[in-house]
Each structure stands twice: as C-alpha cells, then as structure tokens.
Amino acid sequence: MRMDELCEGAIAVAQAAAEAILHVYRGEFDVEHKRDASPLTAADLAAHHCIVDGLAKLTPDVPVLSEEAANQVPPHVRRGWHRLWLVDPLDGTREFVKRNGEFTVNLALIEDGVSVFGVVQAPVTGVVWYGGAALGGAFRRDGTITVPLRVRQPATSPLRVAASRSHRDARTEALIARMGPIEEVNLGSSLKFCRLAEGGLDAYPRFGPTCEWDTAAGQAVLEAAGGCVIDPRGRPFRYNQRDTLLNGDFFALGDPALPWRAWLGE
C-alpha cells in the first residue's frame, strides 16, 4: 500500500471513531473508572472497536495496541512487533466528561520504536492533524481545506506554553517559573501537540504519568512539522521498547533550540 493510501485510510478510520464518540457525547452517558482511577465511558469502548475493526481491514498484517486492550497483550509478545498501530481511541476522557470538546482520537504507526506517522482527530470540530517522517510532512485538514504545518521557529518571548487542565503539579509550576515571560494556554489531550505543530504554541513540558498512546501520534505530527518530543536527557521518545507502557517526563517543543535544560535548573 502506498503511503498516501495508508494515510487516507487511517484518517477515515479516525473519523469513523470520532462519529462513534459523538453519538455517545450527544446523549447521556455513565462514567466508570479503571484500576488507575482514570475515567472510562461507552465512547472509549465504541471508538476502540471501531478503530480495531477499521485497521484490521486497512492493514491486516499490522497488529494494533489500543489503550482499551493493552493489558491483554503480554509485553514479550508486543515487543516482538517491529511494526504496529499504537492507538488511543479517546484521548482526554476527562475533557469528554466535562463536555468541553478538547478530546481526540489518536492513531500512530510505529516502526522499530519510532512513531513514523500519526493521525489526531478532534471529533467536535472535525479537524484532523496528520503527518510524520513516512509521509514527509505534517498537515491540518478542516473539511476540504488542507494546509501544511510548520512550528514557530525561532520562538520569541513571551513563549506560549501549553498547560493541562487535568494534570498539573508543583514541579511543572516551578519549571514554568524558570521559563521567563510566558503566555500560558490551557488545552486538553493531544491537541497540545497539534497546536505546537501549527505554530500556535512553543512548549509543552510534562511531568507525571502519561502512556505511550497519549504521545505517539502527536509526536509524529510535531516532528514532521519541525519540532521534537524529548526526555529530560534530550533523547527522542521511542515506543514499545520496554515492559511498561508508561512514559517518563518529557518536553514537547516547537523550536528544538529552546533552552529546556535551563528550565530544569541544570
């Protein structure tokens, strides 16, 4: 399959999942909680089944690792997958429950640990961001209008810094205080990566737990637009390389030249 065909097929799968999410979103729904206390709704499960079925038809030879079924795949099995789809059917369930519209569908194609292509679909607006090294660029599609993406480089003061409404801690507050003049932007889910990719944000520092499916699609899009996602040692994020699927701390940057080490106090 050519990359352009794969791209359009993956976007169609994400859009179908978005419709399944909206069907639940427009009505009344119950909220359950997983073992880690994170919320779970019928929309998460509907999108999961839609994506798994859709990707099985699109790329039957590529396994799918989805948030809603990840515990069913032993680490030694998935680590033998050199190519896989890493999926978050509904990223930002807390935002979904709040009904603020800031949630997404995330699909990422992983090859030997690298997120080479990603799709981020916003169900409420219908906007989709997609791209990656495998596609040779990053793009934003709103209806029939598609535009290429490029980060803001060089970033200038005041930096526009992404903050999560649902996840904030003292370390993040201390780091933001070391960044100098900033304009703080509150935004949920992987929309932060997309805003970075299109030049609307400069930095997204994140301390505390996330999972690999939270960042993989956004990283592919952001890197293809000229940005980066790195750990506190400056290493790009890699996927499906460990027994755990939890991410460590990271910086997502529009301009990779930003002085993130100084922000850490090093």
N, C-alpha and C positions, 0 to 999 in steps of 0.2 A: 504494500500500500504506500502511495506517495504521501509525503508529509502534509501536503495541503489537504488531501482526502482525510487523513487521520485527524487533522486539526478541525475540519468542519464536522466530522463525525463526533468528536469529543465535545464540541460546542453544542451540538444537537442533543447529546446525552445530558449535558449540564442543564440545558434549557428544559428538557423534559422533567428532570428532577426539580427544577425551580417551579414548574407548574404543579407538581405533586405537593410541594411545600406550600404554595399559595392556596391550594384547595383546603388545607388544614388551617392556615393562617387566617383565612376569611371567616372562619366559624369559631365555635367554642372548642377548646381542647384541654385535656388534662396534662399535668406535668408530673412525671415520675422522677426518681433520682437514681443514679448509678451508685456503685460502691464508693466512688470517689466524691460523691455528693454533687456531681455535675448533673444538670437537668437533662431529661430525655422526654421527647414528645412523639406523637404519631407522625409528625412531619419528618423527624430524623429517620424513622424506620421506613416511611414511604419513599423518601429520597434515596435511601440506601438500596432498597430493592430495585428501584428504577435504574440506578447507576450500574449496579452489578449486572442486571439483565442487559442493559444497553451496551456496556463494554464487552460483555461476553459475545455479543453479536458483532461488534465492531472489530475487536481483536481477540478472537477465541484462544489464541496461543499465549496471551499475556495475562498472568494472574492479577487479581485485584485484592488489595489490602485496604479495607474500609474500617473507619473508626468503629462502626457498629458491629463488626465481626472479627476485629483484630485478635481478640482473645481466643478465637477458635483455631488460630494458626500457630503452631509451635515455632519458637524462634529458629530452631535448626532447620525447619522447613522453609520459612520465608527467606532466611539468609542465603539459601541456595538459589533464590530467584535473582538472576542478573538483570532482568527487565520486569517491571511491574507497574501497575497503576496504584498510586497512593492517594486515598480518597477521604475527604471529609464531606459527607452528604449534606450536613447543615452546620457550617462554622458560625458560631455566635448564637447558640441556642438561648443563652441568657438574653441576648438582644431580641430574639424572636419572641420570647415570653413577655418582654417589656413592650413588644409591638412598636419598636422604633425604626424598623426597616433595615437595620445595619447588620445583616447576616448574609452569608454567601454559600455557594456550592463550590467546593474546591476539588479539582482533578489534576493530578501531577503524574507525568510519565517519568519513571526513574530508570536509569541505565547505569549499572555498576556504581550505585550510590549517588549518582548525580541527577538532580532534577533538570531534565533536558527540555521539558515542555510542560506548561501549566495553563489551566483554564480557571478563571474565577468569575462566577456568575452571580449577579445580585438579583434575586428574584423580584423584589418590589419594583425596582426601576427598569429591569430588563437589560441593563448594561452588562456587557461581558468584556473582561480583560483577558488577553491570552498572548502567549509567546514563549520564547525560550531559545536556547542555542540550536536546537534541532530545527527551528523554524527560521532562524536568522534575524529575529527582531521581536518587538512587542507591540501590541495593538489594543485599541479600545474600540468596541463596536456598540453603537447605540442605534438600534433599528437598522436602517440601510446605510448609515454613515460609519465608516471605519477610518480611524486616524492612527498613524504611527506614534509611539510613545518615546519620550526621552526625559531622563531625570534632569533636575535643575543642577547644572554643573558649570562653573563653581557655585556652591551655595554661599549666600551672603547673609549678613546679620540684618534683622533678627532671624535666627533659624526657626523654621516651622517644625515643631516636634510633636509626634503622634503620642497620644496617651490613651490608654484603655479605660473605659468607664467601669468595666467589671473587674479589672485586675490592676492593683496599684499597691506599692509597698514603700517602706522607708528608704530602701536602697535606691529605688527609682527616684524618689524625691530628692535624695542627696546628690545623685548624678545630675539631675536636671538643674540643680542649683549651681553646679560647676560649669554648666554649658554657656553661661553668659546670657545676654539678651535673647529671649526666645518668644515665639508665638505658639502657645500650646493649643493643640487641636484634639478634641475628644472624638474618637471614632472607634467603632467596634469591628471585630472579626478581621479577616484578611483584606478588608478594604484599605487598611493602612498601607499594605504593600502596594496596592494599586495606585493609591494617591501618591506614594513615593515615585512610582514608575512614570506617572504622568506629570511630575514636577510640581505637584501641589503640596508636598511635604519634603523635609530634608532628612529627618532622622526618626527612627523608632527604636528606642532602647527597651529591652525586655528582660527583666529579672523574674525568676519564678517559673513554675512549670508550664510548659506547652507540650504538645505532642507533634510528632513528625508530620502528620496530616494537616496540622494547623499552618505550617510554614512552607511546605514543599511547592505548592502551586504558585504562591505569591513570590517565592524566591526565583522561580524560573522566569516569571514575568519581569520582576525587578532587575535581575541580572541582564536580561535581554535588552532592557532599556538603559543600561549603563551603570546600575547600582550594584549593591552587594549585600549579602547576609553573612555575617561572620560571628565567631565565638569570641570570648574575651582574650584569646591568644592570636586573633587575626586569621583564623582558619575558616574557609567557607564551610557552610553546613553540608553534611552528607547524610544519606538516608539508608535505612535497612542494613546498617553495618554492625549493630550491637544487639544484645539480647533485649534490652529495653527499647521502647519506642518514645521515651520521654526525651525532649530536648533540654539542653542546658541554656544558660543565659546567652543572649545574642544582641547584636546591633544590626538593624536593617538601615542602610544608608543610601541616600540618593547619590551623593558625591563621596566616593570611596576615600578621598583625600581628607575628609573631615577628621579632626583630632580626637578620635574616640578614646585613645589611651589616656589623654589628659583628663577626659571626663571621668575616667575610672580613678583618677587621683594618682596615677603612676608617674 
